[in-house]
Amino acid sequence: MRFVAAGTLTIGGESIETSWFLILSAVLFVIGAMGILVRRNPLVVLICVELMLNAVNLTLITFSRQLQNLDGQLFALMSMTVAAAEAVIGLGILVDIFKLRQVEDIDELSELHG
């Protein structure tokens, strides 16, 4: 990508408006938020959280490229690290809970049993 004009990024010789990246990021974030609000499966909720984090990463990288500043890319890298750790820990917890209780609904997981 190369900086051309205000609000435009060049990728492989083609100029693309920054707003397209931000619109895509907003759509991905809304899909992830709706998935968290609507679905009750914990695995789907984790995937939706990952989708929301990737939408934020796209926004960070878009603004980083537009401003020609590497800070946004650094924050995106840190966010990907947190997302990977969240996925590993979250999936480990879900596998353990499913082995012990065999529940697939978040509402059933909210009750603690001894």
N, C-alpha and C positions, 0 to 999 in steps of 0.2 A: 504494500500500500504506500502511496505517496500523497503528500498534501498538495492540493491544487489551488483551491479557493475556499473561502469561508463556507463551511457547511457541505463540502464535497471531498470525498476520498477517492483516490485512484487505485484500482486493483487490476493488475494485468492489462493496463492500457485503457481500461474503461473507468469513467468517472461515475461514482454513485453518490447520491445525496446521503448525508448523515442521517436524515430523518427516516430513511428506510431501515437502517439498522436499529434505530430507536423504536420504530413501530414494531419490528420483529421482536425486539426485546420485551416490549410491553405485552404483545400477544402471548409470548411464552410465559411471562410472569402471571398473566391472568389465567391461562390454562392451568398452571401449577397451583394457583390459589384456589381455583374452582375445584380442582382435584382433591385438595386437602379438605375443603368444606363439604364436598358431596360424598366422597368415597369413605368407607369405613374399614377397609383393609389396611393394616399397618404397612405392608410392603408397598402398596400403591401410594400411601402418604409419604413414605421415604422417597420414592421416585419423584413425586411432585415437588418435594422440597429440593431435590437435586435440580429439577427443571427450573425452579425459581432462582436458585443460586447461579445456574448457567445464564439465565436472562440478565442477572445483575452483572455477571462477568462480561457479557457482550456489551452492556452499556459502559462499563468501565473502560474496556478496550477501545470502544468507539470514541469516547471523549479523549482518551489518551492519544489516539492517532490524530484526532482533529487538532488538539492543542500541541502536538509534537512534544509530549512529556511522558516519560516512562513510569511515572508514579501510578497511573491507572493500571498499567500492565503488572506492576508489582503487587498492587492490591488484588488484582484478579488471580495472580499466582498464589497468594496467601489464601484467598477464598477457595481455590481449587484444593489446596492442602487441607483446609478445614472440612470441605465437602467429602474428601476421600476418607478422612478420619471418622466423620459422622456416618458415612455409609458402612464402614467396617464395624464400628461399634454398634450402630443401630441394627445391622443385620445379625450380628452375633447375639444381641439381646433378643431379637425376634425369634431366632432359631431356638434359643434356650427356652423362651416362654412357650413356643409352640410344642416343644418336646414335653414340657412339664404339664401344660394345661390344655393344649390343643384347641385354642381359640383363634378365631380369625376376625374378630370384631374389636375395634378400639374401645367401644363402650364396655365390653366384658373385661378388657385389660385394666380398666380403671379401678376395679375392685381388688383389693389385696387380700389374699388368703394365706394363712400360715402354713 
